[in-house]
């Protein structure tokens, strides 16, 4: 079985080293062959030189691909296009895989009855976590946990398959098609939802997926993401992304003025709770503010944003 591991990267050659070190250090089962592909998304630092160094000294096969078009989705699609594996895995350049990561992958696909798997993201803090950290918005810093038991990815799963810790069969990727290039982070724009779009297409295609609590990656959380300004921006751009996605595929919910009605409800509840917090317990004041940024972003993305 051949596993192709894709790492899209942009101007983070120092963190890329940690990601590559973890992939090289992890134990590879005898029955699994691993091939790593670094997709340089038009970097201007020492990314190319770094990858060349690892190609020369690594016992694993490492390939370098350059993708000039800016955006994570473009980079992932470029990597998928050249990947040769029966299985295609994806991690981000600010992550490190657990030492048992390959072993869990091999065991999961040895049964031949699943199409994709995902797992938890454990934070590696670049600074102490602030006390105001909103527990219902941990996705903003890449902290993703779906519990400590194996679960199917379906309508009852509390989340989605995130592309920073995902493994899919080649046949499944061929069936559902590439990542949406109108979504996903690009430069300074915090567009997202390319993973949500892919996840929904996987479920629509009838693909069978499993969340594995032992498929662990460690995700670096830099100090600049532990600010209220970052959370506000992330929520706004996630709302923009959802608005953009809604133009081509509306959710099966009630709408009001081109916007899912539940977003208005969440924003109104948050506004009420913010007013109550100002008069009493202020600990949830910031957490209650974020749904308003979600709504503002969706309105902008749905009616005004042009890719």
N, C-alpha and C positions, 0 to 999 in steps of 0.2 A: 504494500500500500504506500503510495507517494503522497506526502502532505506538502503543499505549497503554503508558506507563511508570508503574507504581505504586510509590509510596514510603510504606509504613506508618511512622508516627512517633509517639513518645511522649516529651514533655518534653525534646527535644533540638534546639531551634530553631537553636542555633549550628552544630551539625554538619549539620543539614538545609540550611543555607545552602551549605555546601561541596558537598553532593550536588547541589543544584539548579544551582549554578555550573558543575559539571562537565557536567551534562546540557545546559546552554545553550551551553557552550563547545565541545562535541564537534561534529565536522563531520557535517552531515545530507545524505545523498545526495539528488540532485534528485528521484528517483523514490520517496522515502519521506517521509511526513508523520508528525510526532511530536506526541503529546498527552500531557502529564504530569498525573498525578493524585496529589495528596498526601492520604493518609488519616490524619487526626488522630485518634489512638486515645485520646480523652478527656484531652488534655494540659492542664496548668494553667500553662504558661509562655507565651511570646510566639509560639507556633507559628502561630496563626491570623493574627496581625499580620504575621509573616514571609512567609507564603504570599501574603497580600494585596499586599504590597510587590512580590513577584516577578510576580504576575499583572499588575500595573500596568505593569511595565517590560520584561517578557520578550517577545521576538519569537516564542517558542514558546507554544502554548496551554497554560495551567496551570489545573487545576481543584482545588477544595478540597472534601473530603468529611469529615464528622465522624462517627465511629463511637464511641458511648458504651460499648459492651460491651468490657471490657478483654481484651486478648489479641491477639497477632500474627495468629492465624488469623482472628479476627473482622474485623480491619482488612483483611487481604488479600481476604477474601470480599466485603467492602463495596466495595473498589476494583474487583474483577472484575465485580461486578454492574452498575457504571456505566460500565465501560470500553467504548469503542466500536470499538476497533481490530480489524483482522484478526489482528494479533499482540498479545499481552499480555506485557509484560516486567515484571520485579520486581527492585528493588534495595532495600537497607536504608538508613536515614537516616544511618548512619555510614560510608557508602561513597562513592567517587567513580569515575565511569566513565572509561575510557581515551578519548582523543580519537578513536580509530577504532571505538568501540563500535557506533555506528549503522551504519557502513559494513560491519562484519563481519556484523551482523544481516541487513542487506539482501541481501548476497551469499549468505548461507546459505539464506535462504528463497526466493530467486529461482528456484531449481531445482524447488521444489514437491514434493520427495520426503521431507521430514522434518516432524516434528510438534513437536519441542522441541529447544532447544540450551542449553548451559551453558558456563561457562568458569572460569578460575582466579581466586582471590582472593589478591592480593599484599598483605602486611601493610604498613601505614603506622604505624610504631612511635611510641607516645606516651611510651615510656621504653625504655632499652636492654633487649634481650632477655636474660633471666637464663641462666646457664650450665646450670641444671638443667632447662631447658625440655624436656619429654618429647616426643620426635619422633613417637611413635605416638599422641599426643593433641593434635595441632595444631588439630584442629577446634574445640577449646575456645575458641580465640582467633580463629576464623574464617580460619585460614590453610589454604586448599584449593588443591591443585595436582594435576592428573591427568596430568602429563607434558607434553612439548613436541610431541606429534603429535596429529592428529585421531583420535578414537576413538569408537566407538559406545557408547552407554549400554546395557549388557546385563549378564548375570550375571558376566561376566569383568572388568567395569570396577571399578577399585579405589576405590569411593566411590559417591556418589549425586548426583543433581541437587539442588544447594542453591538455596533460594528467594531468596537475595540476589544472584544473578546468573543469572537464568533467563528464557527467552523461549519462550512456547508459542503455538500457533495457537489462535484462538478456538474452533474446532470441537473441538479436543482437550480444552480445559477444559470445554466443554459435555458431552463424552462421559464424562469421569472424575469430574466433580462437584467441589464446593468442598473447601477445606482442612478438616481435622478440627478442630473447636473444642474437643475434649477434650485436644488436644495443643498445644504451643507456649508460648512465654514469656508470662507474664501477671503484671504487677506485679513482686514480688520472687521469684516462683517461676521457677526456671530450667528449666521443662518444655521439652522439645524434641520432635524426631521428627515434627513435622508435615510436614517436607520428606521424611523417609524414607517416611512413610505415602503421601504424594502420589506419590513416585517409584515405589513398589511398585505403586500403582494404575495408573500410566502404563504400566509394563511388562506388567502383567496385561491391560491393554486392547489390547496390541499396538502401542502408539505407538512411533514410530521417533525416537530422540534421538541427538544428536551432541555430544560434548565438543569445543570449539574453543579451542585454546591462545591464540588472538588475541582472544578475547572477554574482555577483562581488566577487572576492577574492583580498586580499591585500598581496602582495608578498614582503618579506624582501630582500633588496639589500645591501649586506655587503660591507664595504669599499674595500676589496680586489678584488671585481669584478669591481670596478670603476677605473681600471688601463688599460693602453694601452696593457700591457703584457697579461692581461686576455682576452681582445678582440681578440688579435692576436691568442692566443691559442684556443679560442672558435671557431673562423672562420676556423682555420686549421682543428680541430677535427670534425667540422660539415662537412667540405669537405671530410674528411676521411670517415665519416658515410655515406655520399651520395655515395661515391665511392663503399663502401661495399654493400649498398643497390642496386646499379646499377648492380652488378654482377648477381643478381637474378631477377631483374625487371628493364629493361631499359626504360628510358623515351621516349615518342613518339616525339622525336626531331631528328635533324640531328646530326651525330657524326663525329668526326675527331680524329683518333688515339685512339679510345676507350673512348673519352671524349666528352660530349655534346658541340657542337660548340659554343653555346652562352656563355659558361664559358670563352673560349678564347677571345671572343668579349668583355665581361665585363672586363677581365683583361687588354686587350690592351687599352680600353677606359680609364681605371683607371690609367694605366701607363702614358698615354698622359696627363691626367688631373693633375697627380702628377708633371710632368715636368712643366706644365703651372703654377701650384701653387707655385713652388719653385721660379718662376720669378715674381710672383705677390701676389695674395691673398692666404695666407698659411692656412686659417681657415679650408679648406676641405682636407688638405694634408693627415691627418690620415684616414679619411673616404674613400679616394680614394685608400689607401693602402690595405684595407681589402679584396677586390675581388682577389687580388694576393694570399693571404693566402687561400682563398676558392679554387682556382685552384690548388695550391700546395697540399692541403689536398686531393682533389678529385683524383689527379694523384697517390698519395701515397696509398690511400684507394683502388683504382681500380686495381692497378697493383702490390702493394708490401705488403700491410697490411694483416696480418693473425690473425684472432680472437683467 
